[in-house]
Structures are given as structure tokens and as C-alpha cells.
């Protein structure tokens, strides 16, 4: 297995047995959260993609969290918990300051098999703030929104302040072909326009080193993608797989398959880390991309990636991709007057049956065999 940078501590993914988990839970009552509720409320939007709180909150990908510390673990009615969470509960899991802190730090390490595929909150003070916020939310959802809030809204997907108007009652916009929505503001276009070309056009200013990428990867990525990019459970492998593309089941990693580095940078920037997308700074994305190159033996440990040298990086499999030339094929050729009748000279002759071509299931029909369909 590939070694890490010299001088860095090598961490292995944690695998807790049920016995060890039980012992850990039995002695978990020593940590007391002293977080700030307001700060925890401000942090909660990173959880709102999967969890809802507040009056009328319902289950999303994860269970709603109203009164989570006031009820038994994994007991929200109507939610289907993972087998891993059920085993943890059978081993004695109960939500208190200590267990919530450990779980929020690394959910998939603390409860193996959980559906909560979130890398965790590395900062201890932020975990304490989040716990303080969750603890003061009542079972009916009160406490989710600050008492003096005007625009402070926490996810309550099943509760609308005002019903949306019916389509028949809305004013039809004058702009556009379909007359839908409104014109995008210039600042909105700039915010959405973050795509990057293989030649580096569209890259943001910034830079990041392999060394800086190690810590970011360990805290934000390793729990899903493995310490060395080998992949954990069902999560994708990011490194290795060289010379495997001709195998029956090739390992399509960044180093073995991806043709352009811009794809790596763009995907990390848009979608990672899972459950907290767009939380990384541009320098963080440069650092992670540099480290992923290092894991795939494309750069050394002293390398720093920036907008200036980005286009100089050529991925190993780039020559095995070809330009999309489908529009040059005959069937895509422009036809001014398409043929609608008598397009084939003479009478069409059936010389093959679909059953013989093996495109329909067996079972009855003609047994004739031919050559092709003219």
C-alpha cells in the first residue's frame, strides 16, 4: 500500500466491534457540552440537506431531529434506521453529550454501517455548539428558530408560512420563449458560472500544496474514500487501478481513467465533501486536487498546484479518449427536406427476425432465420 508523506502520522480507518462499542457507550457520561445555541443554530444548515427540525418537520434522507436527546436513540416513528444503528442501540447507545460528540466527530467510525455518510465535524467547539442547539429543541420543534428571529429559518420542509399560489393564478412573465421564471441577475450568473475547461479556463485564483491537502483529506474525505484513496464500503476508489482498464471489472480511478484534471477539481469544488458541498475554499480545493495527484503517483510530495501550472498536468489516460464526433456521422447530417415516403427503392424485404437477432425473449413465433433487415 502506498506510504504517506514522511513525517505524517498514518491513521487507519476505525473498525469498532460491537463489544468495544458497548464498552465505549457504557463509559460515555463524562463529557458535558458547553456550546453556544446561537452558534449551533448557524451551523445547522450543513445538516439540513438530510435532517429537518422545527414545527412540522418530517424525515428526509435522515430522521427529523426534534427532541433527539429527549427520546431513545433510533426511535423516531416512521423512519427506517440502518442495521448498524440498530446494533448500536442494542449495545446500549443512548444520546447524551458524550455520545453525540463522538458521533458528530466521525459518524461512520463511531457507528459502523450507519446511513449517515457525513465526514463529521472536526472542530470540537463546533460540535459542542451543535449539541447545545439540538438539546434545546423540544419534541414539538419549538426552539429550532430563535425567539427574536426574522430571517433566521431552520429547515422545516413540511411547514409553509403561506401556501404557494396555483399556476393558474400567477402572472405570466413577458421575457423568454416559455415565459417562465425571471431573468437571472448578473451576480447570480457569476455564482453559477464555475465550470472549468481542461485548459484551465475558468479556474479561480489560488493555490494548494500536497502537504496542505493531507490534513483536509484526512478530516473531510478519508472516512468515505479511505486513508489512501482505496475506498471504504460502497464509496468510490480514488487511487490505483493502473493497467486495469482492459479487465472485465476495471478500476476507474483518477489516475487510471479520468482524462482531465479539471474534472477532478470541478467535481470536488461542486459536490464535496458529501453532505457539506461548497464548504471548501478555493485553496482547499487546490490542495485536495494536488494530494489526489500525489496518491496517484502523478506528482511528488513537494508539489503545489495553482492556476499557473494547472494546464501543464497531463493525466495518464488522456490519449485513450477521443473527441465526440457523432454529429459528423451520416445519421446526424442536416437534411433540408426529410424523406417522408417512397424513401427506399423497390419493396422492402424482411430477411431476419427479431427473435433470431436475440433482441426479444424466447417463446413462440417464427423459427425462420435470415440475414438482416433491409
C-alpha positions in Angstrom: 0.0 0.0 0.0 1.2 3.5 -0.8 3.1 5.2 2.0 2.0 8.6 3.3 4.2 11.7 3.4 7.3 11.3 5.5 6.8 12.7 9.0 3.0 12.4 8.9 1.1 10.1 11.2 -0.6 7.3 9.4 -4.2 6.8 10.6 -6.1 3.6 9.9 -9.9 3.6 9.5 -11.6 2.7 12.8 -13.4 -0.6 13.0 -15.3 -0.9 16.3 -16.6 -4.3 17.2 -20.0 -4.4 18.9 -18.3 -5.3 22.2 -16.0 -2.4 22.0 -18.8 -0.1 21.1 -20.8 -1.3 24.1 -17.9 -0.7 26.5 -17.4 2.8 25.0 -21.0 3.7 25.4 -21.2 2.5 29.0 -18.5 4.9 30.0 -19.7 7.9 27.9 -21.3 10.0 30.5 -18.3 12.2 31.4 -18.4 14.8 28.6 -20.7 17.8 29.2 -21.5 20.1 26.3 -20.9 23.7 26.9 -21.7 25.1 23.5 -23.5 28.2 22.3 -27.0 27.6 21.0 -26.9 30.5 18.5 -23.6 29.3 17.0 -25.1 25.8 16.7 -28.2 27.2 15.0 -25.9 28.9 12.5 -24.1 25.7 11.8 -27.2 23.6 11.3 -27.7 24.4 7.6 -24.8 22.0 6.8 -27.1 19.2 8.3 -30.3 20.4 6.7 -29.8 18.5 3.5 -30.6 15.3 5.4 -32.2 16.4 8.7 -35.1 18.7 9.5 -36.0 20.4 12.8 -38.8 22.7 13.8 -42.5 22.7 13.9 -44.0 20.3 11.3 -40.5 18.8 10.4 -40.5 15.4 8.8 -38.0 12.8 7.8 -35.6 13.5 4.9 -32.7 11.1 4.0 -32.1 11.2 7.7 -34.6 11.3 10.6 -36.0 14.6 11.8 -34.2 15.7 15.0 -36.9 17.3 17.1 -36.3 16.2 20.8 -33.4 13.9 19.7 -31.9 14.0 23.2 -35.2 13.6 24.9 -36.1 10.2 23.4 -34.5 6.9 22.9 -31.9 6.6 20.2 -33.2 5.5 16.8 -36.8 5.8 17.9 -38.2 8.4 15.6 -41.5 7.0 14.4 -41.8 6.3 10.7 -38.0 6.4 9.9 -36.2 3.3 8.7 -32.9 3.1 10.6 -29.8 1.3 9.4 -28.8 -2.1 10.7 -25.7 -0.5 12.1 -27.6 2.0 14.1 -30.0 -0.7 15.4 -27.0 -2.8 16.6 -25.5 0.2 18.3 -28.8 0.7 20.2 -28.9 -2.9 21.1 -25.4 -2.5 22.5 -26.6 0.4 24.7 -26.4 3.5 22.6 -28.2 6.5 24.2 -27.8 10.1 23.1 -26.1 12.3 25.6 -23.3 14.9 25.4 -20.6 12.4 25.1 -22.1 10.0 22.6 -23.3 12.9 20.4 -19.9 14.4 20.4 -18.2 11.2 19.4 -20.9 10.5 16.7 -20.7 14.0 15.2 -16.9 13.8 15.1 -17.0 10.7 12.8 -20.4 9.1 12.3 -19.3 6.1 10.2 -16.4 5.3 12.6 -18.5 5.5 15.7 -21.4 3.6 14.4 -20.2 1.3 11.5 -22.9 0.7 9.0 -24.8 3.9 9.7 -26.5 5.6 6.8 -25.1 9.0 7.9 -22.4 9.2 5.2 -21.0 12.5 6.6 -17.3 13.0 7.2 -18.0 14.6 10.6 -17.3 17.9 12.4 -13.6 18.0 13.2 -13.7 21.2 15.3 -14.6 20.3 18.9 -16.1 23.7 19.7 -18.4 23.4 16.7 -19.6 20.0 17.9 -20.4 21.4 21.3 -22.3 24.3 19.7 -24.3 21.8 17.6 -25.1 19.6 20.6 -26.3 22.7 22.6 -28.6 23.6 19.7 -30.0 20.1 19.4 -30.6 19.7 23.1 -32.8 22.7 23.4 -35.2 21.7 20.6 -38.4 20.3 22.1 -40.2 17.2 20.7 -42.8 19.6 19.1 -40.0 21.5 17.3 -40.0 24.7 19.4 -36.6 26.1 19.9 -35.4 25.4 16.4 -35.8 29.1 15.4 -34.6 31.9 17.6 -37.3 33.7 19.5 -36.3 37.1 18.0 -35.6 35.7 14.6 -36.9 37.5 11.5 -34.9 35.8 8.7 -33.4 33.0 10.8 -35.2 29.9 9.4 -34.1 26.4 10.1 -35.2 23.6 7.7 -38.9 22.8 8.2 -39.8 21.3 4.8 -43.3 20.3 5.7 -44.4 23.7 7.1 -45.0 26.6 4.8 -45.8 30.1 6.1 -48.0 30.8 3.2 -49.4 28.4 0.6 -47.9 28.8 -2.9 -50.3 30.2 -5.5 -51.7 27.9 -8.1 -50.1 28.2 -11.6 -53.4 29.5 -13.0 -53.3 32.4 -10.5 -49.7 33.5 -11.3 -48.7 36.3 -13.7 -47.1 35.1 -16.9 -43.6 36.7 -17.3 -43.1 38.6 -20.6 -39.5 37.5 -21.1 -38.1 34.4 -22.7 -39.6 31.8 -25.1 -41.5 29.8 -22.5 -42.3 32.9 -20.3 -41.2 31.1 -17.1 -39.5 32.4 -14.0 -37.5 35.7 -14.2 -34.2 36.8 -15.8 -31.1 35.9 -13.8 -29.3 38.7 -12.1 -25.6 39.3 -13.2 -24.4 38.3 -9.7 -26.4 35.0 -9.9 -24.8 34.2 -13.3 -21.4 34.8 -11.9 -22.1 32.5 -8.9 -23.4 29.7 -11.2 -20.7 30.0 -13.8 -18.0 27.9 -12.1 -17.2 25.3 -14.8 -13.6 24.8 -15.7 -12.2 23.8 -19.1 -9.4 21.2 -19.5 -7.0 24.0 -20.5 -7.7 25.7 -17.1 -10.0 28.4 -18.3 -12.4 29.3 -15.5 -10.1 28.4 -12.7 -10.3 30.6 -9.6 -7.3 32.4 -8.1 -5.4 30.4 -5.5 -3.1 27.5 -4.9 -2.7 24.5 -2.7 0.1 22.1 -1.8 0.2 18.3 -1.4 1.2 18.8 2.3 -1.8 21.0 3.0 -4.1 18.5 1.2 -3.2 15.7 3.6 -5.0 17.2 6.6 -8.0 18.3 4.5 -8.3 14.8 3.0 -8.0 13.1 6.4 -10.7 15.1 8.1 -13.1 15.6 5.1 -12.6 12.6 2.7 -10.9 9.6 4.3 -13.9 8.4 6.1 -15.6 7.6 2.8 -12.7 7.2 0.3 -10.2 5.5 2.6 -6.9 6.7 4.1 -5.0 6.0 0.8 -7.9 6.6 -1.6 -8.7 2.8 -1.6 -12.4 3.4 -0.9 -14.5 2.5 2.1 -17.5 0.2 1.7 -19.6 1.3 -1.2 -17.7 4.6 -1.7 -15.6 5.1 -4.8 -11.9 4.2 -5.1 -9.8 7.3 -5.9 -6.3 5.9 -6.4 -4.7 3.0 -8.1 -6.2 0.8 -10.8 -3.4 1.4 -13.3 -3.5 -1.1 -16.2 -6.9 -2.4 -15.2 -9.0 -0.8 -17.9 -8.9 -4.0 -20.1 -10.1 -6.1 -17.2 -13.7 -7.3 -17.0 -14.2 -5.0 -14.0 -11.8 -2.1 -14.4 -10.9 0.2 -11.5 -11.7 3.6 -12.9 -9.8 5.9 -10.6 -8.5 9.4 -11.1 -5.1 8.1 -12.1 -6.2 5.2 -14.2 -9.2 6.6 -16.1 -10.0 10.3 -15.8 -8.7 12.2 -18.8 -8.5 15.8 -17.4 -7.5 17.3 -14.1 -10.2 19.9 -14.5 -12.8 17.2 -13.9 -11.3 16.4 -10.6 -11.1 20.0 -9.5 -14.6 20.8 -10.7 -16.2 17.8 -9.0 -14.5 18.4 -5.7 -15.4 22.0 -5.8 -19.1 21.4 -6.6 -20.0 18.3 -4.7 -17.5 17.5 -1.9 -17.4 16.8 1.0 -20.6 14.7 0.9 -23.3 16.4 2.9 -21.5 19.7 3.1 -20.9 20.6 -0.6 -19.4 24.0 -1.4 -17.9 24.4 2.1 -14.3 24.2 0.9 -12.3 27.3 -0.1 -10.7 27.5 -3.5 -7.3 27.0 -1.8 -8.7 23.9 -0.1 -9.8 22.5 -3.5 -6.4 23.2 -5.0 -4.8 21.4 -2.0 -7.1 18.4 -2.2 -6.6 18.1 -6.0 -2.8 18.2 -5.5 -3.0 15.5 -2.9 -5.2 13.3 -5.1 -2.5 13.7 -7.8 0.1 12.6 -5.2 -2.0 9.5 -4.3 -2.0 8.5 -7.9 1.8 9.0 -8.3 1.5 12.0 -10.6 3.4 14.5 -8.5 5.8 14.4 -5.6 5.2 15.5 -2.0 6.7 18.9 -2.6 4.2 19.8 -5.3 2.0 22.9 -5.2 -0.9 23.2 -7.6 -2.1 26.6 -8.8 -3.9 28.2 -11.8 -0.5 28.9 -13.3 0.7 25.3 -13.6 -2.7 23.6 -13.7 -2.8 23.1 -17.5 0.7 21.5 -17.5 -0.7 18.4 -15.7 -1.5 15.7 -18.2 -3.4 12.7 -16.9 -2.2 9.2 -17.9 -5.3 8.1 -19.7 -5.9 11.2 -21.8 -4.8 9.7 -25.1 -7.5 6.9 -24.8 -10.3 9.5 -25.1 -11.4 10.8 -28.5 -13.4 13.9 -29.4 -17.2 13.4 -29.7 -17.7 13.3 -33.5 -21.2 11.9 -33.6 -22.5 15.0 -35.3 -20.3 14.1 -38.3 -21.9 10.7 -38.8 -24.4 10.4 -41.7 -27.5 10.0 -39.5 -26.8 13.4 -38.0 -26.2 15.1 -41.3 -28.5 18.1 -41.9 -31.4 17.2 -44.3 -33.2 20.2 -45.6 -36.2 18.2 -46.8 -36.5 14.9 -44.9 -37.9 12.0 -46.8 -41.4 11.1 -45.7 -42.5 8.5 -48.3 -41.0 6.2 -51.0 -37.6 6.6 -49.4 -36.4 3.2 -50.4 -36.3 2.0 -54.0 -38.2 -1.2 -54.6 -40.1 -3.3 -52.0 -38.7 -3.8 -48.5 -37.8 -7.5 -47.9 -37.6 -9.0 -44.4 -34.5 -11.2 -44.2 -34.2 -11.5 -40.5 -36.4 -12.0 -37.4 -36.0 -10.1 -34.2 -36.0 -13.4 -32.3 -33.1 -14.6 -34.2 -31.3 -11.3 -33.6 -31.7 -12.1 -29.9 -33.5 -8.9 -29.1 -36.7 -10.4 -27.8 -37.3 -13.1 -25.2 -37.7 -16.7 -26.3 -41.2 -18.2 -26.5 -43.1 -18.8 -29.7 -43.1 -17.1 -33.1 -41.5 -17.8 -36.4 -38.4 -20.1 -36.4 -37.2 -18.7 -39.7 -33.7 -17.4 -39.8 -32.4 -14.8 -42.2 -29.5 -12.5 -42.6 -30.5 -8.9 -41.9 -33.3 -6.4 -42.1 -33.1 -4.3 -45.3 
